[in-house]
Amino acid sequence: MLRTILLGATLLAAVSAYPSGAPSGACDSLIPSHGTSSAQTSTSPYSISVSTPTNVTGGESVTITLSGESDFLGFVLVAETVDANNVRSSVGTFSNYDNNLVQAACVNSDGLTHKSAVTKNNIEITWTAPTGFTGHVSFWGSFVQNYNTFWTVIQGSSSVLVSLPAETSPKPATTTTTTTTTTTRTATTTTITTMATTTTIITTTVLTITTTTTA
């Protein structure tokens, strides 16, 4: 509940007092700085869609889409993981968004926010998982329709499971077998007879055949 109230107040301030984007620290402190209006309790007309597949490894990406049944003026989007002590922290990198509508938000650029108060309806953003990280990542956001109308703490359509890359099995070593076959053949025996002597010449031919087999 506290998170809902704080984020709602922050988003209201982001559009009303900061039409060019949410103030520094909006993603982590979520401290209200303006307005007394309450967030809507009705079903949000806006959504955060996460593309499939939602099982990725470090360096792989998914597409996040912010959309709605009607236009919105402002928003804040974060990607968070929760550790064993229930402590939330931002994770991953946002990229490939329309620089005319979207900009980095918060102290360490951990999230995204609007860049102007022009109306928006469909925004696509790439989120990339960090290398060496494992765990579930959830996407959260809030949308401001106008000064008094806003929806807060809207969760993405699904979370993303980030795993380490599967170990690559080494390829079997290539074995080269060389077989040498030696075949000896005896040539013809030639006898030369002259009046003085008889000479016998035996000619032996050695034929070597080398066969190479690769397995």
C-alpha positions in Angstrom: 0.0 0.0 0.0 2.8 2.4 0.9 4.5 1.7 -2.4 1.2 2.5 -4.2 0.6 5.8 -2.5 4.2 7.0 -3.0 4.4 6.0 -6.6 1.1 7.6 -7.4 2.1 10.9 -5.8 5.5 10.8 -7.6 3.8 10.2 -11.0 1.4 13.0 -10.4 4.3 15.3 -9.7 6.2 13.9 -12.7 3.6 15.1 -15.1 2.2 18.2 -13.4 5.4 19.6 -11.9 7.8 17.9 -14.2 6.3 17.7 -17.7 9.7 16.8 -19.1 10.1 13.7 -16.9 10.0 12.3 -13.4 12.3 13.9 -10.9 15.6 12.3 -9.9 15.1 9.5 -7.4 11.6 8.7 -8.5 12.4 5.0 -9.1 14.0 4.2 -5.8 12.7 6.7 -3.1 9.2 7.2 -4.5 8.8 10.1 -2.2 5.7 12.2 -3.1 6.4 15.9 -3.9 3.1 17.3 -5.2 -0.6 16.8 -5.3 -3.2 15.3 -3.1 -5.2 13.3 -5.6 -5.5 9.5 -5.1 -4.8 6.8 -7.6 -7.7 5.3 -9.4 -9.0 2.1 -7.9 -10.6 0.9 -11.1 -8.9 -1.5 -13.5 -6.2 0.3 -15.4 -6.8 1.0 -19.0 -3.1 0.8 -19.5 -0.8 -2.2 -19.6 2.8 -3.3 -19.7 3.3 -6.2 -22.0 6.3 -8.5 -22.0 7.3 -10.4 -25.2 8.1 -14.1 -25.3 10.1 -16.1 -24.6 10.4 -15.0 -21.0 13.2 -17.4 -20.2 16.5 -15.6 -21.1 20.2 -15.6 -20.3 22.5 -12.7 -19.7 22.8 -10.5 -22.7 19.5 -11.6 -24.2 16.5 -9.2 -24.5 12.7 -9.0 -24.4 10.4 -6.2 -25.7 8.3 -4.2 -23.3 5.3 -2.5 -24.7 3.4 0.3 -22.9 -0.1 0.7 -24.3 -3.6 1.7 -23.4 -7.2 2.0 -24.4 -6.7 5.8 -24.4 -3.7 8.2 -24.5 -1.5 8.9 -21.5 0.7 11.8 -20.7 3.3 10.5 -18.3 4.7 7.2 -16.9 7.5 5.6 -14.9 8.8 2.1 -15.8 11.2 0.0 -13.7 12.6 -3.6 -13.9 13.1 -5.1 -10.5 14.2 -8.2 -8.7 13.6 -9.1 -5.1 16.3 -10.8 -3.0 15.9 -13.3 -0.1 15.5 -10.4 2.3 12.6 -9.0 0.2 14.8 -6.0 -0.8 13.9 -4.7 -4.3 16.6 -3.5 -6.7 16.7 -2.4 -10.3 18.3 -4.8 -12.8 19.0 -4.9 -16.5 19.2 -2.2 -19.2 16.6 -0.4 -21.2 17.3 0.6 -24.8 15.8 1.1 -28.3 13.1 3.5 -27.3 11.9 6.7 -29.0 14.1 9.4 -27.7 11.5 12.0 -28.5 9.1 10.4 -26.0 11.2 8.5 -23.5 14.3 9.1 -21.4 16.3 7.5 -18.6 15.0 8.2 -15.2 16.2 8.1 -11.6 19.6 8.6 -10.0 21.4 5.8 -11.8 19.2 5.6 -14.9 17.5 2.6 -13.4 14.2 3.2 -15.1 12.4 5.2 -17.8 10.0 8.1 -17.8 8.3 10.4 -20.3 10.3 13.2 -21.9 7.5 15.6 -22.6 3.8 16.0 -21.9 2.7 15.1 -25.4 0.1 12.3 -25.5 1.3 8.8 -25.9 -0.4 5.5 -26.7 2.0 2.8 -27.7 5.7 2.7 -26.7 8.0 -0.2 -27.4 11.2 -0.6 -25.3 14.0 -3.2 -25.2 15.1 -4.6 -21.9 18.4 -6.6 -21.8 19.3 -9.0 -18.9 22.7 -8.4 -17.3 25.4 -11.1 -17.6 26.1 -13.1 -14.5 22.7 -12.5 -13.0 20.1 -15.2 -12.2 16.6 -14.7 -10.9 13.1 -13.4 -11.7 12.6 -9.9 -13.0 9.3 -8.1 -12.8 8.3 -4.9 -14.7 6.3 -2.2 -12.8 5.0 1.1 -13.9 2.4 3.8 -13.4 0.5 5.9 -16.0 -0.8 9.4 -15.7 -3.8 10.2 -17.9 -4.2 13.8 -16.6 -3.6 15.8 -13.5 -6.2 14.0 -11.4 -6.4 10.7 -13.1 -3.6 8.1 -12.8 -3.1 4.4 -12.1 -0.2 3.2 -10.1 1.9 0.0 -9.5 0.8 -1.8 -12.6 2.7 -5.1 -13.1 3.9 -6.4 -16.4 2.0 -9.2 -18.1 4.7 -11.6 -17.0 8.0 -11.8 -15.2 11.3 -12.8 -16.9 13.4 -15.6 -15.6 17.1 -15.0 -16.2 19.4 -18.0 -16.1 23.1 -18.7 -16.7 23.9 -20.0 -20.1 23.9 -23.8 -20.4 27.4 -25.3 -20.4 28.5 -26.2 -23.8 29.5 -29.8 -24.1 33.0 -30.2 -25.6 33.2 -31.6 -29.1 34.6 -35.1 -29.2 38.3 -35.1 -30.2 39.0 -36.0 -33.8 41.1 -39.1 -34.0 43.2 -39.7 -37.0 44.3 -43.3 -37.7 47.1 -43.9 -40.2 47.4 -47.5 -41.4 50.5 -48.4 -43.4 50.4 -51.6 -45.4 53.5 -53.0 -47.0 53.2 -55.5 -49.8 56.2 -57.4 -51.1 56.0 -58.9 -54.5 58.7 -61.0 -56.2 59.3 -60.1 -59.8 60.2 -62.5 -62.5 63.4 -64.5 -62.5 65.4 -63.9 -65.6 68.2 -66.3 -66.6 70.8 -65.2 -69.1 72.9 -67.9 -70.6 76.0 -67.2 -72.5 78.6 -69.5 -73.8 80.9 -68.8 -70.8 78.5 -68.4 -67.9 74.9 -68.6 -66.8 73.7 -65.6 -64.9 70.5 -65.5 -62.9 69.0 -62.1 -62.1 66.2 -62.0 -59.5 64.4 -58.7 -59.3 62.3 -57.9 -56.2 59.9 -55.0 -56.2 58.6 -53.6 -52.9 55.3 -51.7 -53.2 54.3 -49.6 -50.2 50.6 -48.5 -49.9 49.6 -46.0 -47.3 46.0 -45.6 -46.4 44.8 -42.7 -44.1 41.5 -43.2 -42.3 39.9 -40.3 -40.2 37.4 -41.2 -37.5 
